């Protein structure tokens, strides 16, 4: 904790005199660049008609100082787990004044795609891996300052202070997500020391991206409380002795979940394989460092699939094979992927014959080229 911690006073029970605090949250112009600021609103305000707002885009790598306003448009509202009471979190899309979405706004195109897939009731479950980092030296918790801990093996789902570090952060995050009403389905310690995972889903369509981004925001806020940082890098420790971090994406459609759905499962896998070389561009920054074919990953350039195979591009769960219907797991996306990009691309490839894929790729490459890392 920092030097201000001893002076903190709990103001959560103070009277706000008929006002609520609305924390507007959005994506800036950098990688996993979550920003927020708050306004106060009348307590009786209609939460379905919250006001648009704006921010200084020249401070977020999204505009010049000569024309700096970027517009915030509310899209989803959640209870605030930090301020409690009637206070809210407001997840927003970002737009330029001319009405065009900003380069980091992939929600707009994802909503367009999912609107065309409504009848298929696309479900996604996203597994977000992350690493807790020391703030002062940018090195994983659980790693000696100038070296490495004992080899991987005891850390995955481990118990005990000799193998686990950071459980307090994970548990605070879990409770914050549950307070918000997010569909967080679980958490676990991962293969590397200081590495954790949470799962959001199943969520339908655009809801998946909304909830994942808000869950990431909550994780960063919880980490603040403990004075640690979150590392989203897919391969922060480059040695193949240590796993990287992914964002495995589970997917199913109504037809995949219905009787006889295994044929649809295989058909969708075939389509994903045909689009592999283009889709892989969308799976995250520096993902080529992670997808080496080692450490429970597939090879970047080769598309593979298999039942219960965690070294494949697409894993078919045993329960899907046994029931001859169900879901698949795309193990290619990196921990820093954009959930709107990945979920909408998967739906587009499997249900819309890749009609929007080139548009997504073009926009994503433009976004990546403009990042300040």
VENCORKA-V307532 format. One record per backbone hydrogen bond with DSSP energy under -0.5 kcal/mol. NH is the residue of the N-H (numbers start at 1). CO is the residue of the C=O. E is the energy in kcal/mol with one decimal. If there is no record, write none. Layout:
BEGIN
nh->NH co->CO e->E
nh->NH co->CO e->E
END
This chain:
BEGIN
nh->5 co->2 e->-1.6
nh->7 co->4 e->-1.8
nh->8 co->5 e->-1.4
nh->11 co->9 e->-0.9
nh->14 co->11 e->-1.9
nh->19 co->16 e->-1.1
nh->20 co->41 e->-2.9
nh->22 co->20 e->-0.6
nh->22 co->39 e->-3.0
nh->23 co->21 e->-0.6
nh->23 co->88 e->-2.7
nh->24 co->22 e->-0.9
nh->24 co->37 e->-2.8
nh->25 co->90 e->-3.1
nh->26 co->35 e->-2.2
nh->28 co->33 e->-3.9
nh->29 co->60 e->-2.4
nh->33 co->30 e->-1.0
nh->34 co->32 e->-1.0
nh->35 co->26 e->-2.8
nh->37 co->24 e->-1.8
nh->39 co->22 e->-2.0
nh->41 co->20 e->-2.4
nh->43 co->18 e->-2.6
nh->45 co->42 e->-1.9
nh->47 co->45 e->-0.7
nh->49 co->46 e->-1.9
nh->50 co->47 e->-0.5
nh->53 co->72 e->-1.9
nh->55 co->70 e->-1.8
nh->57 co->55 e->-1.2
nh->57 co->68 e->-3.3
nh->59 co->56 e->-1.5
nh->60 co->57 e->-1.2
nh->62 co->57 e->-2.9
nh->63 co->57 e->-1.2
nh->67 co->64 e->-1.0
nh->70 co->55 e->-2.0
nh->71 co->95 e->-3.2
nh->72 co->53 e->-3.3
nh->73 co->93 e->-2.4
nh->74 co->72 e->-0.5
nh->75 co->91 e->-3.3
nh->76 co->91 e->-1.6
nh->78 co->89 e->-2.4
nh->80 co->87 e->-2.4
nh->81 co->79 e->-0.7
nh->84 co->80 e->-1.6
nh->87 co->84 e->-1.6
nh->88 co->21 e->-2.2
nh->89 co->78 e->-3.2
nh->90 co->23 e->-3.2
nh->91 co->76 e->-2.9
nh->91 co->89 e->-0.5
nh->92 co->25 e->-2.4
nh->93 co->73 e->-2.4
nh->95 co->71 e->-2.1
nh->96 co->100 e->-3.2
nh->99 co->96 e->-2.3
nh->102 co->94 e->-1.8
nh->105 co->102 e->-1.7
nh->106 co->104 e->-1.2
nh->110 co->106 e->-1.8
nh->111 co->107 e->-2.8
nh->112 co->108 e->-1.4
nh->113 co->109 e->-2.0
nh->114 co->110 e->-2.9
nh->115 co->111 e->-1.8
nh->116 co->112 e->-0.8
nh->116 co->113 e->-0.9
nh->117 co->113 e->-0.5
nh->117 co->114 e->-0.8
nh->118 co->115 e->-0.7
nh->120 co->117 e->-1.6
nh->121 co->117 e->-0.5
nh->121 co->118 e->-1.5
nh->123 co->252 e->-3.0
nh->124 co->203 e->-2.5
nh->125 co->250 e->-1.8
nh->126 co->200 e->-2.7
nh->127 co->248 e->-3.0
nh->128 co->126 e->-0.8
nh->128 co->198 e->-2.7
nh->129 co->127 e->-0.7
nh->129 co->246 e->-2.1
nh->130 co->196 e->-2.4
nh->131 co->231 e->-1.7
nh->132 co->194 e->-2.9
nh->133 co->229 e->-2.8
nh->134 co->139 e->-2.6
nh->135 co->227 e->-0.5
nh->138 co->134 e->-1.5
nh->141 co->132 e->-2.7
nh->143 co->140 e->-1.6
nh->147 co->144 e->-1.5
nh->153 co->191 e->-0.5
nh->154 co->151 e->-0.6
nh->157 co->189 e->-1.7
nh->158 co->155 e->-2.4
nh->163 co->160 e->-1.7
nh->164 co->160 e->-2.2
nh->169 co->166 e->-0.8
nh->170 co->166 e->-1.7
nh->171 co->167 e->-2.7
nh->172 co->168 e->-2.1
nh->173 co->169 e->-2.4
nh->174 co->170 e->-2.5
nh->175 co->171 e->-2.2
nh->176 co->172 e->-2.1
nh->177 co->173 e->-2.6
nh->178 co->174 e->-2.2
nh->179 co->175 e->-2.3
nh->180 co->176 e->-1.8
nh->181 co->177 e->-0.7
nh->181 co->178 e->-0.9
nh->182 co->177 e->-2.2
nh->184 co->182 e->-1.8
nh->185 co->183 e->-0.6
nh->185 co->199 e->-2.3
nh->186 co->199 e->-0.8
nh->188 co->197 e->-2.0
nh->190 co->195 e->-3.1
nh->195 co->192 e->-2.0
nh->196 co->130 e->-2.5
nh->197 co->188 e->-1.9
nh->198 co->128 e->-1.9
nh->199 co->186 e->-2.3
nh->200 co->126 e->-2.5
nh->201 co->183 e->-3.5
nh->201 co->199 e->-0.5
nh->202 co->124 e->-0.5
nh->203 co->124 e->-2.4
nh->205 co->122 e->-2.0
nh->205 co->203 e->-0.5
nh->207 co->204 e->-1.6
nh->208 co->205 e->-1.6
nh->210 co->206 e->-1.9
nh->211 co->207 e->-2.6
nh->212 co->208 e->-2.1
nh->213 co->209 e->-2.3
nh->214 co->210 e->-2.0
nh->215 co->211 e->-2.4
nh->216 co->212 e->-2.2
nh->217 co->213 e->-2.2
nh->218 co->214 e->-2.5
nh->219 co->215 e->-2.0
nh->220 co->216 e->-2.2
nh->221 co->217 e->-2.3
nh->222 co->218 e->-2.6
nh->223 co->219 e->-2.5
nh->224 co->220 e->-1.7
nh->225 co->221 e->-1.1
nh->226 co->222 e->-0.8
nh->226 co->223 e->-0.9
nh->227 co->223 e->-0.5
nh->227 co->224 e->-1.2
nh->228 co->223 e->-2.0
nh->229 co->133 e->-2.5
nh->231 co->131 e->-3.0
nh->231 co->229 e->-0.5
nh->232 co->230 e->-0.6
nh->236 co->233 e->-0.6
nh->238 co->236 e->-0.7
nh->242 co->239 e->-1.8
nh->245 co->234 e->-1.7
nh->247 co->333 e->-2.4
nh->248 co->127 e->-0.6
nh->249 co->330 e->-2.5
nh->250 co->125 e->-3.3
nh->250 co->248 e->-0.6
nh->251 co->328 e->-2.7
nh->252 co->123 e->-1.9
nh->254 co->120 e->-2.9
nh->257 co->253 e->-1.9
nh->258 co->254 e->-0.8
nh->261 co->258 e->-1.8
nh->262 co->324 e->-1.7
nh->263 co->260 e->-0.9
nh->265 co->261 e->-2.4
nh->266 co->262 e->-2.3
nh->267 co->263 e->-1.9
nh->268 co->264 e->-2.6
nh->269 co->265 e->-2.2
nh->270 co->266 e->-2.2
nh->271 co->267 e->-1.9
nh->272 co->268 e->-2.4
nh->273 co->269 e->-2.3
nh->274 co->270 e->-2.0
nh->275 co->271 e->-1.4
nh->276 co->273 e->-1.2
nh->278 co->275 e->-0.9
nh->279 co->275 e->-3.1
nh->280 co->276 e->-2.6
nh->281 co->278 e->-1.0
nh->282 co->279 e->-2.2
nh->283 co->280 e->-1.2
nh->287 co->284 e->-1.1
nh->289 co->286 e->-1.5
nh->290 co->286 e->-0.5
nh->290 co->287 e->-0.7
nh->291 co->287 e->-2.7
nh->292 co->290 e->-2.1
nh->293 co->298 e->-1.3
nh->300 co->291 e->-1.7
nh->302 co->299 e->-1.2
nh->304 co->302 e->-0.5
nh->306 co->314 e->-1.7
nh->308 co->316 e->-2.3
nh->309 co->306 e->-1.0
nh->310 co->308 e->-0.8
nh->312 co->309 e->-1.2
nh->313 co->304 e->-0.6
nh->314 co->304 e->-1.9
nh->315 co->329 e->-2.7
nh->316 co->306 e->-2.6
nh->316 co->314 e->-0.5
nh->317 co->315 e->-0.7
nh->317 co->327 e->-0.6
nh->320 co->317 e->-0.6
nh->321 co->317 e->-1.8
nh->322 co->318 e->-3.0
nh->323 co->319 e->-2.3
nh->324 co->320 e->-1.2
nh->325 co->320 e->-1.2
nh->326 co->256 e->-2.9
nh->328 co->251 e->-2.1
nh->329 co->315 e->-2.4
nh->330 co->249 e->-2.9
nh->330 co->328 e->-0.5
nh->331 co->313 e->-2.6
nh->331 co->329 e->-0.8
nh->334 co->283 e->-3.4
nh->335 co->245 e->-1.8
nh->337 co->334 e->-1.8
nh->339 co->337 e->-0.6
nh->342 co->338 e->-2.3
nh->343 co->339 e->-2.3
nh->344 co->340 e->-1.9
nh->345 co->341 e->-2.1
nh->346 co->342 e->-2.3
nh->347 co->343 e->-2.2
nh->348 co->344 e->-2.5
nh->349 co->345 e->-2.7
nh->350 co->346 e->-2.3
nh->351 co->347 e->-2.5
nh->352 co->347 e->-0.7
nh->352 co->348 e->-1.3
nh->354 co->348 e->-2.4
nh->355 co->352 e->-1.2
nh->357 co->354 e->-0.7
nh->358 co->354 e->-0.5
nh->360 co->356 e->-2.2
nh->361 co->357 e->-2.7
nh->362 co->358 e->-2.6
nh->363 co->359 e->-2.2
nh->364 co->360 e->-2.7
nh->365 co->361 e->-2.9
nh->366 co->362 e->-1.8
nh->367 co->363 e->-2.2
nh->368 co->364 e->-2.8
nh->369 co->365 e->-2.3
nh->370 co->366 e->-0.9
nh->370 co->367 e->-0.8
nh->371 co->368 e->-1.4
nh->373 co->371 e->-0.6
END
